[in-house]
Amino acid sequence: MTDSTSYSVDGMSCDHCVRAITEEVGQVPGIAEVRVDLAAKTVTVSGDTVDDAAVRAAIDEAGYTVV
């Protein structure tokens, strides 16, 4: 079973943002896929287990804010 969760993220505007978030969130254990939608300002993650606190911390570490 795969969990999927979406986050609204403030401050994303370019390909660098996509790469930074994808790299940080992709390192969270259990995350299989990271999708960043700049137009919608969302990050969607999926995997066997989605640790909400760890994903939020990774987005913060990349320099962005979950709203």
PyMOL Python script that loads the backbone (N, CA, C, O; Angstrom):
from pymol import cmd

cmd.read_pdbstr("""\
ATOM      1  N   MET A   1       0.841  -1.183   0.000  1.00  0.00           N
ATOM      2  CA  MET A   1       0.000   0.000   0.000  1.00  0.00           C
ATOM      3  C   MET A   1       0.885   1.245   0.000  1.00  0.00           C
ATOM      4  O   MET A   1       1.845   1.334   0.766  1.00  0.00           O
ATOM      5  N   THR A   2       0.561   2.183  -0.848  1.00  0.00           N
ATOM      6  CA  THR A   2       1.341   3.403  -0.957  1.00  0.00           C
ATOM      7  C   THR A   2       0.540   4.580  -0.425  1.00  0.00           C
ATOM      8  O   THR A   2      -0.609   4.797  -0.812  1.00  0.00           O
ATOM      9  N   ASP A   3       1.169   5.338   0.470  1.00  0.00           N
ATOM     10  CA  ASP A   3       0.556   6.564   0.979  1.00  0.00           C
ATOM     11  C   ASP A   3       0.943   7.717   0.061  1.00  0.00           C
ATOM     12  O   ASP A   3       2.020   7.712  -0.535  1.00  0.00           O
ATOM     13  N   SER A   4       0.062   8.699  -0.046  1.00  0.00           N
ATOM     14  CA  SER A   4       0.348   9.902  -0.821  1.00  0.00           C
ATOM     15  C   SER A   4      -0.165  11.099  -0.040  1.00  0.00           C
ATOM     16  O   SER A   4      -1.291  11.091   0.457  1.00  0.00           O
ATOM     17  N   THR A   5       0.674  12.135   0.067  1.00  0.00           N
ATOM     18  CA  THR A   5       0.305  13.338   0.797  1.00  0.00           C
ATOM     19  C   THR A   5       0.779  14.552   0.017  1.00  0.00           C
ATOM     20  O   THR A   5       1.868  14.544  -0.556  1.00  0.00           O
ATOM     21  N   SER A   6      -0.050  15.607  -0.005  1.00  0.00           N
ATOM     22  CA  SER A   6       0.316  16.853  -0.680  1.00  0.00           C
ATOM     23  C   SER A   6       0.485  17.967   0.340  1.00  0.00           C
ATOM     24  O   SER A   6      -0.206  18.010   1.357  1.00  0.00           O
ATOM     25  N   TYR A   7       1.416  18.865   0.048  1.00  0.00           N
ATOM     26  CA  TYR A   7       1.717  20.003   0.903  1.00  0.00           C
ATOM     27  C   TYR A   7       1.687  21.276   0.071  1.00  0.00           C
ATOM     28  O   TYR A   7       2.190  21.289  -1.053  1.00  0.00           O
ATOM     29  N   SER A   8       1.109  22.338   0.601  1.00  0.00           N
ATOM     30  CA  SER A   8       1.201  23.654  -0.018  1.00  0.00           C
ATOM     31  C   SER A   8       2.495  24.273   0.477  1.00  0.00           C
ATOM     32  O   SER A   8       2.744  24.328   1.681  1.00  0.00           O
ATOM     33  N   VAL A   9       3.326  24.741  -0.461  1.00  0.00           N
ATOM     34  CA  VAL A   9       4.650  25.236  -0.102  1.00  0.00           C
ATOM     35  C   VAL A   9       4.843  26.647  -0.644  1.00  0.00           C
ATOM     36  O   VAL A   9       4.636  26.905  -1.830  1.00  0.00           O
ATOM     37  N   ASP A  10       5.237  27.549   0.236  1.00  0.00           N
ATOM     38  CA  ASP A  10       5.450  28.948  -0.117  1.00  0.00           C
ATOM     39  C   ASP A  10       6.878  29.176  -0.576  1.00  0.00           C
ATOM     40  O   ASP A  10       7.812  28.591  -0.027  1.00  0.00           O
ATOM     41  N   GLY A  11       7.052  30.024  -1.583  1.00  0.00           N
ATOM     42  CA  GLY A  11       8.383  30.453  -1.999  1.00  0.00           C
ATOM     43  C   GLY A  11       8.968  29.729  -3.199  1.00  0.00           C
ATOM     44  O   GLY A  11      10.073  30.063  -3.627  1.00  0.00           O
ATOM     45  N   MET A  12       8.270  28.751  -3.757  1.00  0.00           N
ATOM     46  CA  MET A  12       8.798  28.031  -4.919  1.00  0.00           C
ATOM     47  C   MET A  12       8.502  28.823  -6.185  1.00  0.00           C
ATOM     48  O   MET A  12       7.384  29.300  -6.380  1.00  0.00           O
ATOM     49  N   SER A  13       9.533  28.966  -7.067  1.00  0.00           N
ATOM     50  CA  SER A  13       9.289  29.740  -8.280  1.00  0.00           C
ATOM     51  C   SER A  13      10.094  29.297  -9.499  1.00  0.00           C
ATOM     52  O   SER A  13       9.873  29.812 -10.595  1.00  0.00           O
ATOM     53  N   CYS A  14      11.032  28.347  -9.333  1.00  0.00           N
ATOM     54  CA  CYS A  14      11.902  28.015 -10.463  1.00  0.00           C
ATOM     55  C   CYS A  14      12.378  26.565 -10.401  1.00  0.00           C
ATOM     56  O   CYS A  14      12.063  25.828  -9.467  1.00  0.00           O
ATOM     57  N   ASP A  15      13.145  26.178 -11.420  1.00  0.00           N
ATOM     58  CA  ASP A  15      13.673  24.813 -11.480  1.00  0.00           C
ATOM     59  C   ASP A  15      14.608  24.505 -10.317  1.00  0.00           C
ATOM     60  O   ASP A  15      14.677  23.364  -9.861  1.00  0.00           O
ATOM     61  N   HIS A  16      15.329  25.518  -9.835  1.00  0.00           N
ATOM     62  CA  HIS A  16      16.194  25.305  -8.666  1.00  0.00           C
ATOM     63  C   HIS A  16      15.354  24.876  -7.467  1.00  0.00           C
ATOM     64  O   HIS A  16      15.754  23.989  -6.713  1.00  0.00           O
ATOM     65  N   CYS A  17      14.207  25.494  -7.290  1.00  0.00           N
ATOM     66  CA  CYS A  17      13.306  25.137  -6.191  1.00  0.00           C
ATOM     67  C   CYS A  17      12.889  23.671  -6.300  1.00  0.00           C
ATOM     68  O   CYS A  17      12.895  22.934  -5.313  1.00  0.00           O
ATOM     69  N   VAL A  18      12.532  23.269  -7.503  1.00  0.00           N
ATOM     70  CA  VAL A  18      12.117  21.880  -7.744  1.00  0.00           C
ATOM     71  C   VAL A  18      13.246  20.927  -7.375  1.00  0.00           C
ATOM     72  O   VAL A  18      13.016  19.939  -6.677  1.00  0.00           O
ATOM     73  N   ARG A  19      14.462  21.211  -7.833  1.00  0.00           N
ATOM     74  CA  ARG A  19      15.603  20.333  -7.544  1.00  0.00           C
ATOM     75  C   ARG A  19      15.905  20.277  -6.053  1.00  0.00           C
ATOM     76  O   ARG A  19      16.120  19.198  -5.501  1.00  0.00           O
ATOM     77  N   ALA A  20      15.921  21.436  -5.399  1.00  0.00           N
ATOM     78  CA  ALA A  20      16.259  21.489  -3.975  1.00  0.00           C
ATOM     79  C   ALA A  20      15.261  20.686  -3.146  1.00  0.00           C
ATOM     80  O   ALA A  20      15.656  19.911  -2.276  1.00  0.00           O
ATOM     81  N   ILE A  21      13.989  20.868  -3.410  1.00  0.00           N
ATOM     82  CA  ILE A  21      12.963  20.151  -2.648  1.00  0.00           C
ATOM     83  C   ILE A  21      12.980  18.667  -2.980  1.00  0.00           C
ATOM     84  O   ILE A  21      12.876  17.830  -2.084  1.00  0.00           O
ATOM     85  N   THR A  22      13.110  18.335  -4.254  1.00  0.00           N
ATOM     86  CA  THR A  22      13.136  16.929  -4.655  1.00  0.00           C
ATOM     87  C   THR A  22      14.299  16.199  -4.002  1.00  0.00           C
ATOM     88  O   THR A  22      14.132  15.076  -3.526  1.00  0.00           O
ATOM     89  N   GLU A  23      15.474  16.818  -3.971  1.00  0.00           N
ATOM     90  CA  GLU A  23      16.649  16.188  -3.354  1.00  0.00           C
ATOM     91  C   GLU A  23      16.459  15.999  -1.857  1.00  0.00           C
ATOM     92  O   GLU A  23      16.711  14.910  -1.342  1.00  0.00           O
ATOM     93  N   GLU A  24      16.021  17.029  -1.151  1.00  0.00           N
ATOM     94  CA  GLU A  24      15.863  16.939   0.312  1.00  0.00           C
ATOM     95  C   GLU A  24      14.772  15.948   0.703  1.00  0.00           C
ATOM     96  O   GLU A  24      14.990  15.076   1.544  1.00  0.00           O
ATOM     97  N   VAL A  25      13.609  16.083   0.097  1.00  0.00           N
ATOM     98  CA  VAL A  25      12.483  15.222   0.467  1.00  0.00           C
ATOM     99  C   VAL A  25      12.741  13.786   0.008  1.00  0.00           C
ATOM    100  O   VAL A  25      12.318  12.839   0.671  1.00  0.00           O
ATOM    101  N   GLY A  26      13.422  13.623  -1.104  1.00  0.00           N
ATOM    102  CA  GLY A  26      13.732  12.287  -1.605  1.00  0.00           C
ATOM    103  C   GLY A  26      14.626  11.483  -0.680  1.00  0.00           C
ATOM    104  O   GLY A  26      14.694  10.260  -0.800  1.00  0.00           O
ATOM    105  N   GLN A  27      15.316  12.150   0.245  1.00  0.00           N
ATOM    106  CA  GLN A  27      16.185  11.461   1.202  1.00  0.00           C
ATOM    107  C   GLN A  27      15.430  10.972   2.438  1.00  0.00           C
ATOM    108  O   GLN A  27      15.985  10.228   3.246  1.00  0.00           O
ATOM    109  N   VAL A  28      14.177  11.381   2.589  1.00  0.00           N
ATOM    110  CA  VAL A  28      13.387  10.949   3.740  1.00  0.00           C
ATOM    111  C   VAL A  28      13.082   9.453   3.588  1.00  0.00           C
ATOM    112  O   VAL A  28      12.572   9.032   2.549  1.00  0.00           O
ATOM    113  N   PRO A  29      13.386   8.655   4.608  1.00  0.00           N
ATOM    114  CA  PRO A  29      13.114   7.210   4.525  1.00  0.00           C
ATOM    115  C   PRO A  29      11.636   6.932   4.231  1.00  0.00           C
ATOM    116  O   PRO A  29      10.750   7.556   4.815  1.00  0.00           O
ATOM    117  N   GLY A  30      11.384   5.994   3.325  1.00  0.00           N
ATOM    118  CA  GLY A  30      10.022   5.603   2.982  1.00  0.00           C
ATOM    119  C   GLY A  30       9.427   6.353   1.812  1.00  0.00           C
ATOM    120  O   GLY A  30       8.386   5.949   1.293  1.00  0.00           O
ATOM    121  N   ILE A  31      10.065   7.448   1.375  1.00  0.00           N
ATOM    122  CA  ILE A  31       9.537   8.231   0.254  1.00  0.00           C
ATOM    123  C   ILE A  31      10.026   7.627  -1.056  1.00  0.00           C
ATOM    124  O   ILE A  31      11.228   7.481  -1.279  1.00  0.00           O
ATOM    125  N   ALA A  32       9.074   7.279  -1.920  1.00  0.00           N
ATOM    126  CA  ALA A  32       9.403   6.670  -3.205  1.00  0.00           C
ATOM    127  C   ALA A  32       9.361   7.684  -4.349  1.00  0.00           C
ATOM    128  O   ALA A  32      10.089   7.547  -5.332  1.00  0.00           O
ATOM    129  N   GLU A  33       8.503   8.702  -4.217  1.00  0.00           N
ATOM    130  CA  GLU A  33       8.338   9.676  -5.301  1.00  0.00           C
ATOM    131  C   GLU A  33       8.043  11.051  -4.729  1.00  0.00           C
ATOM    132  O   GLU A  33       7.314  11.189  -3.746  1.00  0.00           O
ATOM    133  N   VAL A  34       8.623  12.074  -5.363  1.00  0.00           N
ATOM    134  CA  VAL A  34       8.372  13.471  -4.998  1.00  0.00           C
ATOM    135  C   VAL A  34       7.968  14.198  -6.272  1.00  0.00           C
ATOM    136  O   VAL A  34       8.693  14.173  -7.266  1.00  0.00           O
ATOM    137  N   ARG A  35       6.804  14.847  -6.238  1.00  0.00           N
ATOM    138  CA  ARG A  35       6.342  15.634  -7.384  1.00  0.00           C
ATOM    139  C   ARG A  35       6.145  17.072  -6.923  1.00  0.00           C
ATOM    140  O   ARG A  35       5.435  17.333  -5.951  1.00  0.00           O
ATOM    141  N   VAL A  36       6.782  17.998  -7.631  1.00  0.00           N
ATOM    142  CA  VAL A  36       6.666  19.425  -7.304  1.00  0.00           C
ATOM    143  C   VAL A  36       5.906  20.106  -8.439  1.00  0.00           C
ATOM    144  O   VAL A  36       6.285  19.991  -9.605  1.00  0.00           O
ATOM    145  N   ASP A  37       4.840  20.808  -8.095  1.00  0.00           N
ATOM    146  CA  ASP A  37       4.041  21.549  -9.069  1.00  0.00           C
ATOM    147  C   ASP A  37       4.197  23.036  -8.763  1.00  0.00           C
ATOM    148  O   ASP A  37       3.581  23.560  -7.835  1.00  0.00           O
ATOM    149  N   LEU A  38       5.035  23.713  -9.563  1.00  0.00           N
ATOM    150  CA  LEU A  38       5.287  25.136  -9.326  1.00  0.00           C
ATOM    151  C   LEU A  38       4.034  25.981  -9.488  1.00  0.00           C
ATOM    152  O   LEU A  38       3.803  26.900  -8.702  1.00  0.00           O
ATOM    153  N   ALA A  39       3.226  25.684 -10.493  1.00  0.00           N
ATOM    154  CA  ALA A  39       2.026  26.485 -10.752  1.00  0.00           C
ATOM    155  C   ALA A  39       1.046  26.413  -9.580  1.00  0.00           C
ATOM    156  O   ALA A  39       0.448  27.421  -9.202  1.00  0.00           O
ATOM    157  N   ALA A  40       0.888  25.233  -9.015  1.00  0.00           N
ATOM    158  CA  ALA A  40      -0.047  25.047  -7.904  1.00  0.00           C
ATOM    159  C   ALA A  40       0.616  25.288  -6.553  1.00  0.00           C
ATOM    160  O   ALA A  40      -0.060  25.347  -5.525  1.00  0.00           O
ATOM    161  N   LYS A  41       1.958  25.430  -6.558  1.00  0.00           N
ATOM    162  CA  LYS A  41       2.722  25.614  -5.309  1.00  0.00           C
ATOM    163  C   LYS A  41       2.520  24.441  -4.355  1.00  0.00           C
ATOM    164  O   LYS A  41       2.322  24.623  -3.153  1.00  0.00           O
ATOM    165  N   THR A  42       2.574  23.214  -4.925  1.00  0.00           N
ATOM    166  CA  THR A  42       2.394  22.027  -4.099  1.00  0.00           C
ATOM    167  C   THR A  42       3.544  21.047  -4.273  1.00  0.00           C
ATOM    168  O   THR A  42       4.205  21.000  -5.310  1.00  0.00           O
ATOM    169  N   VAL A  43       3.757  20.271  -3.224  1.00  0.00           N
ATOM    170  CA  VAL A  43       4.695  19.154  -3.245  1.00  0.00           C
ATOM    171  C   VAL A  43       3.888  17.923  -2.845  1.00  0.00           C
ATOM    172  O   VAL A  43       3.262  17.902  -1.785  1.00  0.00           O
ATOM    173  N   THR A  44       3.907  16.909  -3.689  1.00  0.00           N
ATOM    174  CA  THR A  44       3.195  15.665  -3.398  1.00  0.00           C
ATOM    175  C   THR A  44       4.222  14.564  -3.249  1.00  0.00           C
ATOM    176  O   THR A  44       5.085  14.385  -4.108  1.00  0.00           O
ATOM    177  N   VAL A  45       4.124  13.828  -2.154  1.00  0.00           N
ATOM    178  CA  VAL A  45       5.044  12.726  -1.892  1.00  0.00           C
ATOM    179  C   VAL A  45       4.257  11.436  -1.789  1.00  0.00           C
ATOM    180  O   VAL A  45       3.101  11.430  -1.365  1.00  0.00           O
ATOM    181  N   SER A  46       4.897  10.341  -2.181  1.00  0.00           N
ATOM    182  CA  SER A  46       4.263   9.038  -2.017  1.00  0.00           C
ATOM    183  C   SER A  46       5.332   8.026  -1.640  1.00  0.00           C
ATOM    184  O   SER A  46       6.513   8.189  -1.946  1.00  0.00           O
ATOM    185  N   GLY A  47       4.885   6.990  -0.974  1.00  0.00           N
ATOM    186  CA  GLY A  47       5.788   5.946  -0.536  1.00  0.00           C
ATOM    187  C   GLY A  47       5.076   4.973   0.373  1.00  0.00           C
ATOM    188  O   GLY A  47       3.878   5.101   0.626  1.00  0.00           O
ATOM    189  N   ASP A  48       5.825   3.993   0.866  1.00  0.00           N
ATOM    190  CA  ASP A  48       5.244   2.981   1.743  1.00  0.00           C
ATOM    191  C   ASP A  48       4.743   3.608   3.036  1.00  0.00           C
ATOM    192  O   ASP A  48       3.669   3.271   3.535  1.00  0.00           O
ATOM    193  N   THR A  49       5.542   4.527   3.566  1.00  0.00           N
ATOM    194  CA  THR A  49       5.136   5.268   4.759  1.00  0.00           C
ATOM    195  C   THR A  49       5.552   6.715   4.550  1.00  0.00           C
ATOM    196  O   THR A  49       6.672   6.990   4.118  1.00  0.00           O
ATOM    197  N   VAL A  50       4.655   7.631   4.856  1.00  0.00           N
ATOM    198  CA  VAL A  50       4.963   9.049   4.727  1.00  0.00           C
ATOM    199  C   VAL A  50       5.008   9.636   6.136  1.00  0.00           C
ATOM    200  O   VAL A  50       3.980   9.771   6.800  1.00  0.00           O
ATOM    201  N   ASP A  51       6.211   9.979   6.578  1.00  0.00           N
ATOM    202  CA  ASP A  51       6.408  10.595   7.886  1.00  0.00           C
ATOM    203  C   ASP A  51       6.222  12.098   7.717  1.00  0.00           C
ATOM    204  O   ASP A  51       7.120  12.797   7.246  1.00  0.00           O
ATOM    205  N   ASP A  52       5.044  12.588   8.107  1.00  0.00           N
ATOM    206  CA  ASP A  52       4.681  13.991   7.894  1.00  0.00           C
ATOM    207  C   ASP A  52       5.717  14.946   8.474  1.00  0.00           C
ATOM    208  O   ASP A  52       6.125  15.893   7.802  1.00  0.00           O
ATOM    209  N   ALA A  53       6.142  14.712   9.694  1.00  0.00           N
ATOM    210  CA  ALA A  53       7.108  15.607  10.345  1.00  0.00           C
ATOM    211  C   ALA A  53       8.441  15.612   9.594  1.00  0.00           C
ATOM    212  O   ALA A  53       9.067  16.663   9.452  1.00  0.00           O
ATOM    213  N   ALA A  54       8.876  14.451   9.115  1.00  0.00           N
ATOM    214  CA  ALA A  54      10.147  14.362   8.397  1.00  0.00           C
ATOM    215  C   ALA A  54      10.069  15.068   7.048  1.00  0.00           C
ATOM    216  O   ALA A  54      11.031  15.713   6.632  1.00  0.00           O
ATOM    217  N   VAL A  55       8.938  14.955   6.365  1.00  0.00           N
ATOM    218  CA  VAL A  55       8.766  15.635   5.078  1.00  0.00           C
ATOM    219  C   VAL A  55       8.752  17.145   5.286  1.00  0.00           C
ATOM    220  O   VAL A  55       9.396  17.883   4.540  1.00  0.00           O
ATOM    221  N   ARG A  56       8.021  17.602   6.294  1.00  0.00           N
ATOM    222  CA  ARG A  56       7.981  19.039   6.586  1.00  0.00           C
ATOM    223  C   ARG A  56       9.372  19.557   6.943  1.00  0.00           C
ATOM    224  O   ARG A  56       9.752  20.650   6.523  1.00  0.00           O
ATOM    225  N   ALA A  57      10.129  18.785   7.711  1.00  0.00           N
ATOM    226  CA  ALA A  57      11.491  19.185   8.083  1.00  0.00           C
ATOM    227  C   ALA A  57      12.394  19.239   6.856  1.00  0.00           C
ATOM    228  O   ALA A  57      13.237  20.130   6.756  1.00  0.00           O
ATOM    229  N   ALA A  58      12.237  18.308   5.924  1.00  0.00           N
ATOM    230  CA  ALA A  58      13.049  18.300   4.710  1.00  0.00           C
ATOM    231  C   ALA A  58      12.730  19.502   3.826  1.00  0.00           C
ATOM    232  O   ALA A  58      13.636  20.099   3.245  1.00  0.00           O
ATOM    233  N   ILE A  59      11.456  19.863   3.720  1.00  0.00           N
ATOM    234  CA  ILE A  59      11.070  21.045   2.944  1.00  0.00           C
ATOM    235  C   ILE A  59      11.668  22.291   3.590  1.00  0.00           C
ATOM    236  O   ILE A  59      12.174  23.176   2.901  1.00  0.00           O
ATOM    237  N   ASP A  60      11.606  22.351   4.907  1.00  0.00           N
ATOM    238  CA  ASP A  60      12.204  23.471   5.634  1.00  0.00           C
ATOM    239  C   ASP A  60      13.725  23.522   5.422  1.00  0.00           C
ATOM    240  O   ASP A  60      14.294  24.598   5.233  1.00  0.00           O
ATOM    241  N   GLU A  61      14.364  22.372   5.454  1.00  0.00           N
ATOM    242  CA  GLU A  61      15.817  22.284   5.248  1.00  0.00           C
ATOM    243  C   GLU A  61      16.197  22.770   3.847  1.00  0.00           C
ATOM    244  O   GLU A  61      17.270  23.343   3.654  1.00  0.00           O
ATOM    245  N   ALA A  62      15.316  22.539   2.873  1.00  0.00           N
ATOM    246  CA  ALA A  62      15.566  22.994   1.505  1.00  0.00           C
ATOM    247  C   ALA A  62      15.382  24.511   1.380  1.00  0.00           C
ATOM    248  O   ALA A  62      15.753  25.104   0.368  1.00  0.00           O
ATOM    249  N   GLY A  63      14.805  25.133   2.416  1.00  0.00           N
ATOM    250  CA  GLY A  63      14.656  26.588   2.410  1.00  0.00           C
ATOM    251  C   GLY A  63      13.268  27.100   2.090  1.00  0.00           C
ATOM    252  O   GLY A  63      13.101  28.266   1.733  1.00  0.00           O
ATOM    253  N   TYR A  64      12.267  26.234   2.215  1.00  0.00           N
ATOM    254  CA  TYR A  64      10.900  26.610   1.874  1.00  0.00           C
ATOM    255  C   TYR A  64       9.983  26.349   3.053  1.00  0.00           C
ATOM    256  O   TYR A  64      10.362  25.666   4.005  1.00  0.00           O
ATOM    257  N   THR A  65       8.772  26.894   2.990  1.00  0.00           N
ATOM    258  CA  THR A  65       7.853  26.816   4.117  1.00  0.00           C
ATOM    259  C   THR A  65       6.560  26.131   3.713  1.00  0.00           C
ATOM    260  O   THR A  65       5.928  26.508   2.726  1.00  0.00           O
ATOM    261  N   VAL A  66       6.168  25.116   4.486  1.00  0.00           N
ATOM    262  CA  VAL A  66       4.861  24.484   4.295  1.00  0.00           C
ATOM    263  C   VAL A  66       3.814  25.413   4.913  1.00  0.00           C
ATOM    264  O   VAL A  66       3.944  25.844   6.059  1.00  0.00           O
ATOM    265  N   VAL A  67       2.783  25.710   4.137  1.00  0.00           N
ATOM    266  CA  VAL A  67       1.729  26.613   4.643  1.00  0.00           C
ATOM    267  C   VAL A  67       0.424  25.865   4.830  1.00  0.00           C
ATOM    268  O   VAL A  67      -0.572  26.457   5.247  1.00  0.00           O
TER     269      VAL A  67
END
""", "prot")
cmd.dss("prot")
cmd.show_as("cartoon", "prot")
cmd.util.cbc("prot")
cmd.orient("prot")
